[in-house]
Amino acid sequence: MSFLEKFALDRKLKYKKDKLGNITIFKPATKGKENCEMVVLQAHVDMVCEKNADKVHNFERDAIVPLIEDGWVKADGTTLGADDGIGVAAALAVLDNETIAHGSLQCLFTIDEETGLTGAFGLEDGFIEGRKLINLDSEDEGELFIGCAGGIGTEARFRIYDKETSTGCLGIKVTVKGLNGGHSGDDIDKGHANANKLIARFVKRAIDEVGFELSDIQGGNLHNAIAREASAVGVVPFARKEEIRILFNIFSSEIQDEYHAAESAIDLHLETVDLPSKVFTTEFQNRLIMALIACPHGVVEMCHDIPSLVETSTNLASIKREENTIVVVTSQRSSVESAKEYVKLMVASTFKLAGADVRHSEGYPGWTPNVNSQILAVTVDAYKQLFGVAPKVRAIHAGLECGLFLKKNPGLDMISFGPTLRGVHSPTERIEIESVGKFWDLLLAVLARL
């Protein structure tokens, strides 16, 4: 955020910073626009830091390496940060340009959107001064968003019960990688495989068919990303080492066939490893694995008013070990508050039945669409005049900060649009170059009209 403060100071622009670190920068209206209503441009400054398992990269220290390929910008083995770096860049470009026509501007840069909407949650009263807001955090050029889902996170904590590993066993590690992953809201209806689900399925079959004993299981990373990679370590009796290889080959073939259309690069791998000193007790491993299998993942309900829109979903996001605890993180989304509470209860019940300690995050509200919005009408008209076609107007299943802004500022008139991004929250994240030009032209046209 120090960069933004320096940016404002260097250009002699007024700015404010709240106690959390959110920053808003103001710019006076251009000549002839002095009587126009203030407009807020908003973007978040953080990114999802994901990389491929074989990529050596420290996000705290190493620069993102951008590549251009077939009309898209992507990164070399990591997330690109276009979500929401492109929104930040657009707002700064407007602030930095003296020839763009606009009324008085407020550019709001929020922190920690990806890790729980912290900045938007803690935004101080009165920090937003304008009554019209353009959120620059959407990912489909040609689509205008006027609503979003609310969400909540659910965490299940299992105390580990283990025992000494028996003699005469072989250490085994199974890995799932190469999945598409993606955003747990935008991509939840794409049919992408969840690595946590796949690893749990294999472990369950290995337990039942070859006497596999689990020692460790981990997968996924962030609450708002579909798990791309997962692994399990355990043991089998030496006498059954060929059986588990045969079982793995059969399972791998079945999964390749099951996901042949959705996961072209799926990679399942089995290898021998050093024998772990301890394995989970039979009772504990059964409780844990059955809970992971039973836990719902994916679309729960489609919207009845907008058939193509996901109404309610849940994501089995991550499985991590913390000393003597297995921590399972899930995230639930819905544009209907009662449905969000129901799917939260569904997930919590699954893990409570398995003996886990369950807790929920604070959650965040959705953004109810306003089809009579003035800023929507202006933006639709500008798009038609620029490109000769009407844009699609829709709601998004992902969470946007707009719901929290509206809760703090009732009556705020908002819209969200952006260029085309794909693979966000994964190392396949990319942004279409041509769409950035159209996004920029639309933003300038809307600012001129407002």
N, C-alpha and C positions, 0 to 999 in steps of 0.2 A: 504493500500500500504506500510505502515511501515514494515509489515511482510516481504514483498519482498525485501525491502532495507536491512533489517537485514539478510535475507537469503543470499543475495549476499555478504555482508560484512563478514559474518561468514565463507564463503567459499573462500574469497579473489577473487571474480569474479568482473570484471569490469561491471558497470551499469550506465545507464543514466535515468534521470527523467525530463519530460518536464513540462511546466507551468501548464498544466491541471492535471497532476498526472499520466499520462501514464509512465510505466517503461519498459525498455528493459535491459536484462542481457546477457552478452556475455560469451562464454566459448570457449577456444582454441580447435583446432582440436586434436583428439587423434593421437597417434603415427602411422605414415604411411599415414595419411589423411591430412597432412599439405597443400598439393597443391589443395585440393578439394575446390569447390566454397562454399561460405557461404550460409547456409540455415537458414531461419527464421521459428521458431515455434511460433504460435500466438493463444492467447485465451483471453477472457474477464473476468474480475474479479467480476463483479456484477451478481446478480441473481434477478429473479422475486419473490417478497415477497407476496404470496397468501396463505390464510388459509381458512378453513371452518368456517362458521359463528358461529358455536358453540365451536370453538377451542380458548382457551385463550392462546395467544402467542404474545410476543413483539419481532419483528425481530431485533430491535435495541439492545436488551438485552439478549433474550433467545436463547439458543443453539438449532439447529435443532436436533430432536430426530430420528435417523435412525432405520429402521426396515428391517429385511430380511424375505422375503415371496416368496416361490415357485421360487427361483432362481433369485429374483429381490431385489434390495435395494430401499426402499421408505422412506418417512418420516411420522411421526405421525400427520396427519391432516394439514400439511403445504406442500409447495413446498420443494423439496429436495435440489435444488441448484446444481444438476449435470450439468445443463445448466448454466454456462460452467465450473463448478468446476472440472469436470473430465478432461477438456482440460488444466486447470491450473495445476492440479496434475500431469498430464503426462509430461508437460514441466519441472516442478520442479524436477520430478524424473529423467529425462535425465540430468539436470544440476547437480544433486546430486550424480550421478553414474560415477565412474571412469573406468568402464569396457566396457561401450557401445561404439561401433565404430561409429565415425561421423567426418565430417569435421568441420570447425569453425561454431559455432552456435550463433544465436541471438534469444533470447526468448522474445517476445513482449507481454506485458500484458496491455490491454486497459481497460479504465474505462467506465462506463455508457453506455454499448451497449444496454441494455434493455430499457433504458429511452430516446433513441433518437440518439444512435451512437455518443455520444458527444466526446468520446476519439478519435475515428477514424476520425471524422470531423476535430478536432483541432490538429491532429498529425502534428508536426513540419516538415518542409521540411528537408529531409536528415535523419530523425529519423530511417527509415528502410534502412539498409545498404546492406542486402543480396538481391539477384535477384531471388531467389526461396523461396516461402513461403508455409508452410503447416498450414492451418487453422484447429484448433482442436475443431470445434464447430458444427459438424454435428451429426445426431441422428439416423442413420441407418447403422449398421454394414453390410459390404458387398456391400455398395454403395459408389461410389466416386463422389464427386460433383465438377463440373467445371463451374458452372454458378449460378446466383441467381437473384431474382427479385429486382427491385428498389421500393421505397415506398415513401408515403407522408401522413401526417396527416391533417385532416380537423376538425375544431372545430366550432360548431354553438352555439351562445349565445342568449338565449331568455330572454328578460326582463319579469318578472312575473307581471301579472295584477291579483289582487285578490279582494275579497269582504268579508264582514262579513258572517259567516255561518248562515243559516236560523234556526229558532227554529223548534222543532219537527223532528229532524234528528238523525240518528244513525251513529257513527264513525265506519268505516270499513277499515281493512288493508288486502291486498292480497299479498302473497309472492310466488315467484317461486325460488326453489333451487334444489340441487341434480343433476344439469346438468353436463355433462362431461367437457364442456368448451374446453380448449386446446389452442394451438398456432394458432394465426390468419392467419398464412401462411401455416404451415405444415398441420393443421387440418381443414382448411376452406372447403375442399372437402369431409369431412367425414359425412356430413349430421347432425352434432350436432345442437341441438336447441340453439337459442340465447335468454337468459332470458329477455333482453330488448324488443325483438320483441314480446315475449309471453305476457309480462305484458301490453304492448301497445295494443295488440289485445283484451285482456280481458277488459281493461278500456274502449275502444271504444264501445264494445258490451254493457257494463254496462251503459254507457252514453246514448246510443240509446234506450235500452230496459227497464231500470229501473230508469232512472233519476239520475244516479250516478254523483256526483260533486267531481272533483279531488282537493286534497289539497297538495299532494307531490308525487313525483315519482323519484326513484333512482335505479340504477342497474349497474352492471359491475364495473370494477376497472381500468385495464391498457389498453393502446391503442393496445397492441399486444397480447391480450388474448380475446377469445370469452367469452362473458358474461355468467357466471354460475348462478348468483343470481340476483334477482331484486324484488322490492316491490313498491306498490302504496297505498297511504292513501287517503281516501275521505269520503263522506257521502252519505246516501240515506234517503229518508223520512221513518219514522217509519212504515208507512203503507205498505212499499215495502220491509221490511227486509227479509221476506220469499222469495220474488221473486228473490232477489240477491243471496240468498243461492242456490235456484234452478238453476239459471243461472250459478253460479259458478260450481256446480256439473256437469252440462251438458258440460260446457267448459272444465273442468278438464278431463272428460271422453273422450272428442274429442281429446284433446292434447295427452293423454296417448295412444290413438289409432294411432294418426298421427305419433308419434315418438316411437312406440313400439320397432322398430328394432335398433334405434340409441341412445335411452335414457332409459336405464333399471331402473334407480333410480330417475327419475323425481318426484318432490314433489311440489305440489301446495297446498296452505293453505289459508283459509279465517278465519278471526277472528274479533271480535268487539274490538274497542279501544276507548280511551277517544275522545270526540268530538273535532276536530280541530276548532280553533277560526275563521280561514279564509279558504276559498276555492278559486280556480282559477275562474275567470270570464268565462262565457260560451264561449265567442269568443276566449279567450286565450287558454283554455283547448282544444278546437277543433283544433286550429292551431297547437298546440304542438303535440297532439296525432296523428293527420293525417300525420304530417311530419315524426314522428317516424315509422308509418306504411308504408308510401311511400318510406322512405329511403331504398335504396337497401342494401342487406346484403348477402354475400356468393360469390360463383363463378360467375363471369360476362362473362368470355370467357376462353375456353380451348386452349392450344397451338396447332396450326395446324401442326407444324413440329414434335412435340413430343406429341402424343395423350394423354398420361397419365399425362402430366404436366399442372397444372393450369397456364394460362397466366396472367389473370387479375382477381382481387377480391377486395372486400371491406368488412370491419368489422364494425358493429355498436357496438363500444366498451363499452362506458359508458354514463350514464346519472347521473349527480350530481347537487346538489343544492348549490349555493354560495350566501347566503343572498337573494337578490331579483332577482337572475338570475338562470335559468336552463342551464347548460352547457352540450352539447352533443358532445362526441369525437368519431370520426371515423378514420379508417386507410385504405388507398388504396395501393394496390401492383400490379405491372405488370413487366414482363420482356421486354415489349415494351414501350418505353418512351411515344409515342403518345397515347397509350391506357391508360397509367397511368394518363396522363393529361385529357383524356376524362372521365374516371370514377371519377376523382376529380371534374370535372365540373358537372357531373351528381349529385353527392352528394351535392355539393354547391348549385346547382339550386333548389334542393328539399327544402333545409332549407331557402334559400333566398325567395322563393315563400311563405313560411310560416312566413316571417317577421323577421327572425333571422339575427344577425350580424355574418358573416362567415369569418374565417381566416384560412390560411394554414401554416403548418410547412415548414421548408426549404426543406425537402425531401432529399432523397439519391439515388445515381445511382445504376443501376443493374450491374451485372458482366457477360459480354458476353462470352459464352463458347469458348474455344480454343481446338479443337479436336487434334491439332498437338503439344500440349504441351509436352515438354520433361519430366517434372515431372509427368505428367499423364502416359506416357509410362513406366517410371520406376516403378510407383506405381502399375499399372496393372500387370506388369511382376512379381513384388514381391508378389502380392496377389495370382497369379496363382501358383507360386512355393510353397508358404506356405500352401495353402488350397486346391489345385487341381481343382479349378473352377475359372472362370472369374468373376470379380466383375461387378456390374452394374455401368455404367457411365451415369450420369444424371445431370440435373440442378435442383435447389430447388426453390420453390415458396416463401420461407421465405427470409428475408433480412439477408445478411452476410456483415461483414465489408470489405470483399474483394473488393466490388465495389468501395469503397472510397480509399482503398489502391492502386488500379489500376489507379484511376483518378490522384492520387498524384505521382504515380510511373509507368508511361507507360512502357510496356514491362515486367512488373513483371510476372513471371511464377508461377501460384498458383494451389493448389488443396485443397480440404477440405474433411476430413473423421473423423469418430468417432465411438464409440460404440452405441448400441441400447438404445435409451431413448423413453419413452412413457409418454403422459400426461403432457408434459412440460408446464410451465406457469399456472399450476393448482395443487391443493393438491394431485392429483393422479399421479404426476410426479414420475417416477421410472426408474431405469437403470438395464439392464440385466447383471448379473455378468459374465456369460460365454463370452458375447460379449466384455467385457473389456479386457480379455486376448487376444482375437484376434486383437483388436484395438492396444494394446501395442506391440504385435509381429509384426504387419504390420508397425507401426511407426519405430521400430528399424531396420527392414529390409530395409525400404526406406532410412533411414539415412545412413546406411552402403553402399547402392548402390549409393547414390548421392555423 
